[in-house]
Amino acid sequence: MMNGNVNEMNTGMFDLANAMPHCAVILVLDTSHSMWGQGLTDMMASLKAFYKTIADIQFLNAEVDIAAVSMGDNLCMLEEFIPLHLSDLPNRSIRPKGDTPIGAALDLAQEALQAQIGRYQAAGISYVTPNLILLSDGKSTDDFQSAAEHIRCSVESGKLICRAIALGRDADMDALSSIAGRDRVMIPDFGGMRQTFAQIGQIVSQTYEEEAQEVITEQAMPVDQHTGTEYLLDGSNILHWDEYRTGISLKHLLAITDHLKTEGQPFQVFFDATALHILKKHAPQEVEIYENLLKDDPNHFCQVPAGTRADDFLLLQADANKNALILTQDLFRDHVDKYPWLRTERRIIPGMVMNSVIFFPEISLQISLPVPEKSTMDSF
């Protein structure tokens, strides 16, 4: 949920993550005796692929919390809920042993999920639909029908997403389908468990992003705005938004400035002198666009002289115009002494990119990116 404390926003305690809903993901992993040898090796390699896929695909500031249940004689929580980037599960030492108590493992997983949702609610944290992922051959050594019925009811009511990976060539598909639903059971090709786990990681990431977009739209807390508010854009910072997925690009900046032009809002964009060199290295196809912006529209787009910083010019302008809002993910910590209002005024407006939409949760603003026809920059 959005944190309205101005001091927290400007001292580093505020982060875009405060605006992001959490996603609880629990893995129910077969750790029975049948997993000895290659089975365990494949499972651990697949877990790494699952984690890497989410880390690679998910957008910056995503909040995925993960936990795992060991389904064998050592029935227990392999890992309690923890942020994905802190999890050490793929590096754990697991000793397969005993039978496969699917029913007991599913009960434990659902209890853990409910407890995590309770923690979110108690802390006032927004969240999206949790995920339960089962890795099993479906051959249970206990009665799992009650647990399966509870999962089906949760899925039907929209409170849970459940998927299963069929383990082995002779997996009991009827059993797995009765738990996850036939269209949510994935059957790896021979030796393809790693690829299947990665595919589920991709589905989890995409589903989360779609839901998170809706939650942020509903819960954004607007600040007071007036017609004619000037927007100061940290161009060099915005170049890097969504860098890990789509690369360094002008497209997010241009989508924002196009929107401001359409709305008749005054704005200025400030670039460091290094911006041109960064584009030449990472997005050479956009260099001409950048140079034309500086040449044809100097009232809106400015590159500061070499040896100086765009931050200095941007903040000087913001200091002169007390109503200006700054669009950036930078907190300008090294400028607080010179500009104390960075601590006390709610004028830094951080943004994020999700599912081809740019969000500014603090001002309830969302801007859709144009759909490219031939290349990422053809729309501009």
Helices and strands as residue ranges (DSSP letters): H 6-11, G 16-19, E 22-30, G 33-35, H 38-57, E 63-71, E 76-83, G 84-86, G 89-91, H 102-123, E 131-136, H 145-156, E 161-166, H 173-180, G 182-184, E 185-186, H 193-219, E 231-234, H 235-238, H 243-246, H 251-263, E 267-271, H 275-282, G 284-286, H 287-296, E 301-303, H 310-320, E 325-327, G 333-335, H 341-344, E 348-349, E 352-354, E 357-360, G 361-363, E 365-368
